[in-house]
Amino acid sequence: MAGSFGEELQVPREDEHRPPIGANEEQLSNLFSERFYFEIPRFQRSYAWEIDEYSVFWDDIVRAYRAPNGHVHFLGPMVFARNPGRPSLGILDGQQRLSTLMLLLASMKAAAETLPDSEDAENLREDLAGALKVRVTSGGRAQRLIRLQANRQDRQVFESLVTAGSARCTHDSHKLMKKSYDYLAQQVSKLMADGDPTVNLSALWESILSKFWYIHIICESEINAQVVFESLNAKGEDLSSADLIKNYLFMEVDRTGTERDLDEADNTWALMVNNLGRDSELSDFMRTFWNSRYSFVRADELYGTLREAVNSRAGNVWDYLRSLEREARVFAGFRTPTAEFWQSASTARMMREFKVLNIRVTRSVLMALWSRLCDTPQEYEDAVRGLLNFMIRYSKITERPSNTVEEAFSQWAVDIRAGVREPAAFQAWLAQEAPSRDQFIESFRTLKVKSGPTARLLLSKINNAMQAGGEPEEMITNSETATLEHVIPQTPNEHWKELLEQQGATLDDIVNRLGNLTLLVQSWNTAASNRSFSEKRDSAYAQSSLPLNQDLIRSHVVDSVGQLLPLDDRPVLDEFTLVDLNERQARLGHVAEAIWTV
């Protein structure tokens, strides 16, 4: 390959006649010829490969390196689109593979610089330099550029890694690129150390050029490119709704707008991602926003629905992009709730509780309510409280599937934004749809809670309701600081096993019952462990000032009219039986029902 790199690449003639889509089987060496200079379009996702992907990529490289001549390894298709008026090919599919390949070549180039001077070492350095950079002429100006231009977010970091092996990483994709480069550089060093470094590195380079093949597909128009992109997604490629949506929106801007419009779209998208804080939440956010503002869609319907809507009304691209940027701040407030953003410490606390309970179906209507009530924080706080209490009754206590109300929440969100229905009407609807008191108490009697965070939150709220004017230390202000304790242990000793057998109960039936759970500080939880109930009572439960634990160690005794006796008038338990568990859980249920009213 020496001598084939560094040739001048020019903008193709506009009158060249080509088929709309061309496909050829090519050796990987074809990618490094003088004909090709690649650019990852703005609308393509940033670098996303993690150790599972780039380690497999390296394993394939090594497998081919060790295989005899004639071995062929297929890398799959790579799809490119011509950029009118520019010498580059846009990468439509294969950017993760090609980016990782360039990082590998950069690590090999850095390793080659450490080789003792020789003709072979110098040829290798020249070959790798030619593979990494290409001479490009555009507008009468020639310059030598990195052969692969990353998207705008990744470009500077990618170029720094390719040219210097280091970079300042600010985004998730930057950190992934750096980890990929470091991993590949380490593997290259190990391979070189196993024998003659120059021979090994040269053999690795020749193996990459001659043993790897791919399908080279070129699309001659944006329409053909979009068809191929969607087809790849339909065939099961790892393209999220966010990938498809960004691709489509930016293609629309590119088709109808100017370079300045593309810059504005790019900046708007970057602001949205920055507001979210995590690239991984893009698809979830986009669907939530669509459900909140336009109509209910399921995850696999979002892209098609959005595309149809954009096609039906001019200007919808910009309307959607700008709305995304604004609403991303609200969505980010669900993940990292602060009193400053929500203008209320109570609202921020409830947002954290939604998060702890893993309740997400409410987000569309929470966003819509915020759009109407953000200037009246107390009204928004009241609306959030009603919705949180509804979901605890509906989903966590009576255990109805939360997705059964998701579509209704979406319709309420759309109507609230449009002014068709008022937030107060939504609160009335929640009260009407909420499980009744009897349904709540009956479901609570046998409730099992397997999620530790959920159990801690429910118990902390119940404890605080039971404290009835007690000392401040009896309040639990943060459920995450308490430790969940199983009265009948998760790993019972012989004493507990015998007790369970005598009562005809199995551990699976009762271990996660809420009546079998309580809260302790860590030191007392360790002291309790799987000891007998009386030992736990004396060493931990009785030492705790929490009303939850003071109630736990006393029997269930009622007066002549069926009212529970005051705490001090109830005898202390010596053992904790299934009857005691059931009675305790029923007591807690009555307290809980009064907490989560709608």
N, C-alpha and C positions, 0 to 999 in steps of 0.2 A: 504493500500500500504506500510505501515511501514515494513521494513525488506527486501523489494524487490529491494532496490536501493543499489548502491555501489558494486555490484558483479563485478568480474573480467571479462573483455572482451578481447578476444584473436583473433589473425589473423586466419580466417577460413582456413581449409585444402584445398589445391588446387584441390584435387581429388574429392571433394564433387560434387555429381551430382544434378543439379537443372534445372528446366525448364528455357528456355531463358527469359521469362517474367512471373513473378508471381504476382497475385493480390488477396488481401483479404480485407474484411471489418473488421475494428478493432476499439476498443475503443481507445481514446486518451492516456489512461494509457499505452498502448502498446509501445508508443514512449519512455517512461521513464523506460522501463525494462532494465535488465542487458545486453540484446543482442545488444543494439543500441548505436552507437557513430556516430555522423553525421558531415559531412564536406561539406561546400559550395565550389565547385570547383573554380579554378582560373577563368575559362571562364564564370561563372555565374555573372549576374549583381549585383551590390552592393545594399545596402538597399535603397528602393525607396518609402516606404509608407509614406504618409502625413496624415494630420488630418482626411481627409475624409475616409481614409482606416482604420486607427487604432482606430478611434472613433466608426466606425461600428463594428469592431472586439470586442471592449469592450462592446458595446450594446448587442452583441450576447452572450457574457460571462455572463452579468448581467441577460439577459432574461432566460438563462438556470439556473442560480443560483436561481432565484425566482420561477422557474417552479417546479411542484411537481415531486417526484421521478418517474422514468419511462419515463420522457421527454427525447427525443433524438434530438440532433442538429447535422446536417451533415456538416463537414468542407470541403468536396470535396476530390479529389484525391491528394496524395502526391507521387511523383515518385522519386525513388532512383536508383543508379547504384553502383554495387560493385566496390571497388577499389582494383585491384589485388595486393596481397602482403601487404595490409594494413587492419587494423581492422575497418576502417570507411566505412560508406555508403556515397557516393556522392549524394547531393540533386539536382535532375534534375528539379523538379517543386514543388513548395510549400515553397521555402526558405523565402519568405516574411512573410507568415503565421507562419512558425516555428520560425523565428527570433523574430517576435513580441510576440509569445507565451513565448519564453525564456526571453524576456525583462519583460513581465508580471510576470513570476515566480520570476525573480530577484527582482522586486519591492515588491512582496509578501514576499520573504525571508527577505528583509531589514525591512519590516513592522513587520515580526514575531520576529525579534530580539528586538523589542521594547515592546513585550508583557510581562506581569508579569510572573515570573517563575511558571510553573505548568507542570504536566505530559502531558497534552494535547498540551501545547505550545511547549514543548520540542520535542514531537513526530512530530508536524507540522514542526518545524525547521529542524529536521532530514530528513523528507520526501522531503522538498523543496531542501535541500542541495543535496540529492541523485538524484533528478530530474535534477538539474543544472549541476552536475558533475558525471563522471563515471570513474571507475578504468580501465585503458587500459594497456595491456601488448603487447609490440611489440619489436622484436629483443631481447627477454630475459629481457627487462627492463619494470618494472611496474611504472605507474604514474597516478595521478588523474587529469583529464582534464575536461575543460568545455565540456559538452555533445555536444554542437554545435560549431563547428569551422567555423567562418565567412571566407569570401574570404580574400585574402591577404591585400587588401586596407582597409577593415573594421575590420580585426581581433583584432588588439590591442585595438581599441576603444570599440568594442563589449565586449571583455573580461573585460575591465575596468568598463564598465557599469554593467555587470553581477555580478562582484565581489565587486565593490565599489560604484556603483551608480553615478559615475562621470567620465569624460574623457575630454581630450583635443581634440577638433574637428577641423580638417583642411579641410576635403572634404565635399561636399554637403551631401553625404550619412551619414557621421558622425553626422552632425547637425540634420538630420532627425531621426537617431537612438536616439539621446539625447532627442529630442522633444517627441518622442514616449515613451521613458522610463519615462520622467517627467510627461507626461499626465497620463500614466497608474498608476504611483505611487500616483498621486493626487487622481485618482478615487478609488484606493484601500483604501486610507486613509478615504475617504468619506464613503465608504461602511462599514469599520470597526467602524466608529464613530456612526453608526446607530444601537446601541445595544451593546452587549458584543463583544469586539474586537476579543478575542480568538475564540469564537463560530462562529462569522461571517467569519473570515479568514479561519478557518478550513472547514466551509461549502462551501466556495468558492472553495477551493482546491478539495474537494470531488466532487463538481459539475463538475469541469474541467475534472477530471479523469473518471467519470461515465456517464456523459450526452453527451459528444462529441464523434462523430464517424468520421472516414475518410476511404478512400480506400488506402491501402498500396500496392504500386506497386514497384517491384524490377526488374531491368534489369540486366542480367548477362554478358552483353558485351557492348562495346562502340557503336557497330553498332546498337544493339537494343535500346540503350539509345538515340542515335541520331534520330532514327525513331520515338520514342515516343515524343522526344522534338519537332520535326517538326510537328507531328500530333497535338500536343497541340496548336501550333501556328496556324495551319490550322483551328482548331476548335474555334478560336476566343479568346484564352488566350492573356493576355496583354504582348506580347513579341515583342519587336521592331526588326527591321532589325539588329540593332547593337547587340542585345542579341543573335540572331541567328548566326550572323557572328562570334562574339567572341567565342561562343560555338563551332562552327565548326572548326575554325582555331586552337583553343587550343586543341581540340580533335585530330586534325591531327598532331599537334606537339607532343602530348602525345603518339600517336600511333607510330610515326616514329622516335621520338627523345629520348633524355635522360632527366633526372631531371634538368641538367644544361640548356638544351634547353628550358625547361618549364620556368626556372627562367629568361632566356633571353627574351622569349616571354612576360612574365609577366612584366618585366621591360620596354620593348618596348611599351607595351600597356599603362602602367602607364605614361610613358613620353608623349605619344600621348594625353591622357586625360588631363594631366597637361598643355600641350601646348594649348589645346582647352579652358581650364578654366572652362568648363561646361559639365557635363555628358550628359545633355539633348540635346546637339548638335551633339552627336555621329552619329546618323542615317543620319542626314542631311549632315554632313561632309563626311561620307563614300560614300553616293550616289554622292555627288558633285565631290569627287575625282575620283570615277569610271568613271563618265561622262567626266571628264577632261583627263583621261589617257587611258581608254580602249574603251568604247563605251557608247552610250546613253541607259540608263535604267530608267524605271519608278520606283517609290518607292517600289511597291509591287513585282517588278521583280529582285531587287538587289540581294537578298540572293541566289536565284536559279541560276542566271547568274554567280555570284562569285563562287559558289560551282562547277559548271560545268567547269569553267576556271581553278580552282585549281586542279581538278581531271585530267585535260587534260595535265598538264605540271608539272613535278617534280620541286620542289624548289619554286613553286609559292607562298606558304604560307609565306616564309621568305621575298621574294621579296615584297609581298603586305604589310606585317607587317612593314617592315623598311620604305617603302614609306609612309605609313600612318603617322608614327611618324614625318617624315620630313615635309610633306605637311600640317600637323595640324597647324604648326606655321603660314603658309600663311593664312589658313582659319581663324585662330584666329585674324589675322590682319584685317579681314573684320569687326569683331565685335568691336574691340578696336583699331581703326587706329591710328598710331603714325607716326610722321615724321621720327623718328629714325628707325623704321622698314622699312617703304616704301622708305626711303632715299630721301624724298621730302615732304615738307609741303603741296604743292599743291595736290600731290597724296593722302596724308592722308585726306585732306579736301574733295576731291572727293569721297573717300571711305566712309566718313561720310555721304555724300549726297546720295550715293547708299542706305545706311542704313536708312536715314530719309525717302526716297522715297519708302522704302520696295521693292527694286529691288534685287532679289536673283538669277534669272535665268542666270545672267552674270558670276556667280562665277566660273563655270568650265573653261570658256575661260580666265578669269582674272588670274586664277591659272596657266594655260598653258602659257600665255603671260609672267608671272613672271618667269617661269622656263627658258624662253629664253632671257628675257630682264633685269633680276635683276642686271646685271653688267653694264647696261646702263640706269640709272634712268630717264634721260630726255626722252629717247625713250619710256620707260614704261609709264611715265606721259602722253605723247602725245597719246599713245594707250588707256589709261584709259579715257582721255578726250573725244576721239572720241566715245568710247563705251557708256559713260554716256550721251553724247549729243544725240546719236542715241536712247537710251532708253527713254529719256525725250520726244523726238519727237514722237517716235513710240508708247509708252505705256501711257505716262501721258498727252500728248496734243491730239494726234489723237485717243487715247484710244483703240488701238488694243491690243488684249490679249497677254500678255507677254509670255505665254507658247507656242505660235506659233513659236517663234524663239529659244526656249530652245534646241530642238534637233539639229538645225543648229549650235548653239553655241558649243554644245558638239562635233560635227564632226570637226568643226574648231579647237577646243582645242586638240583633238587627233592628228589631222594632224600637228598642230603647234609643238606639243611636238616631233612628229616623224620626223620633218623636211620636211614633204611632201609639206607643204605650209608655206609661210613666214608671219610674223605679218603684213608686209606692204600690202600683198594681202587681209588680213582680213579687214584692214582699207578701202581699195578700195571697198570691198564687202559691208561694212556698208554704205558707201556713195551712192552706187547703190540702196540699199534696203530702205534707209531712206525716210520717207514721204517728198514730194516736198514742196516748199515754199507755193504754192497755197493751198495744202492740209493742211498744218500747220495753215495758217492764217484762212482758212475757219472753221476748227475744233475749233480754239481758240475763235472764235466769240461767241460761245454758251457754252464754257467750264464751267462745274461745278466741284468744288473741295471740297469734303466733309471732307477730311483729313486735320486737322489743321496743322500738321507739313509740309505736302506737300505744302499747300497754302502759309505758311510762307516762305518756301524755294524759291518757284517760284517768289513770290512778292519781296523778298529781292534781288534776282538776277536782276529782272527787274528794281528795284529802283537803284541798283548800276550802271546799264547800262545807266540809265537816268541822272545820276548826272553830266556827261560831264564836269569833271574838277572842280566840286564844292568843298565845304569845307569837310574835313575828316569826320565830324560828319554826313554828308549826306550818308556815306557809312554804310551798315549793314554788319559787319564782321561775325556775328553769328545769323542766323535766329531764333534760339531758345530763344534769349533774347528779341525779339519783340513780341508784343501781336497782335493777329489777331482781326481786327475790321470789323464788318458788318455795312456798311453804312445804308442800310435798315435793321433794327435790326431783330434778330432771334425771339424776343418777342415784336412785334410792339405795340405801343400804339394806341389810337383812331385816332390820326393824320395820322400815317403811314397806318393804315388799310383803312382809307378813300381815301388816295392817291392811294393805290394799286387798290382799287375798281374803282376809276375814270379811271384808265389806263387799266382796264380789265386784270390785272395781279394777279397771286396768289403768296403767299409767297414761296411755295415750288419751284416754277419755277425760282425764282431769288435770293433767300437768299444765295445760295452757288455759284452763278455765280462769276467768278474771277473779273469781273468788279464791283461787289458789295463789294469787300474785299479790305482792306488796312492794313497797319501796324502802330502801335502806341506803345509808351512806356506805361507801365501799368497805370500810373497816368492819362494820357490823355484818355486812353481807358475807365477808370472808369468815367471820366468827360463826355465822349460822351454818353455812355449808349444807351438808346432808345429815346433820345431827337430828336427834329426836325433837319432837315439838317442844317438850318442856325445857330442853337445853337451849333451843333457839329462843324460846320465850324469855328465859332468864338472861341470856348473854346478849341478845339483840333487840327483840321486839319490845320488851318492857323498858329497855333503856332509851328507846326512841320516843321523842316528844310528839311525833306525828299522830294526829287523831286516827289515821288509817291503821296504825299499828296498835294503838290503845284499844281500838274496837276489835281488832283481830284476836287479841288474847282473852277476850271475854265471851261468855256464852250468850246465846240468844234467849232472853227471858222477857216476857211481856206481862203487863198487868191484866186486871179483870176485864178491861175493855179492849184488849189486844194491842195496847201501845207498848212500844219497847221501853224497858226500864232505863233510867239514867245510867250512864257508864259505870259509876262507882257502885251501883246496886246490883250489877251483874257479876256472877262468880267468874273467877279466872279459870280458863280451860287448862286441863292437864294433858289432853290429847286433842288432835285435830282430825276429826273423822269426816267422812263424806257428808254426813248430816250437817256438821259444822260448816263445811265448805258451801253447801247449798244455801244454808241460812245466811251466811255472810254475803254471798253473791246476791241474794234477794235484797238484803239491806242496802248494799251498794247501788243496786238498780234503782231503788226509790230515790236515793240521793242524786244519782246521775240524771234521772228524768227531769228533775227540776233545774238542772244546770243547762241542758241543751234544749231550751224551748225555742219555738219559732214564732 
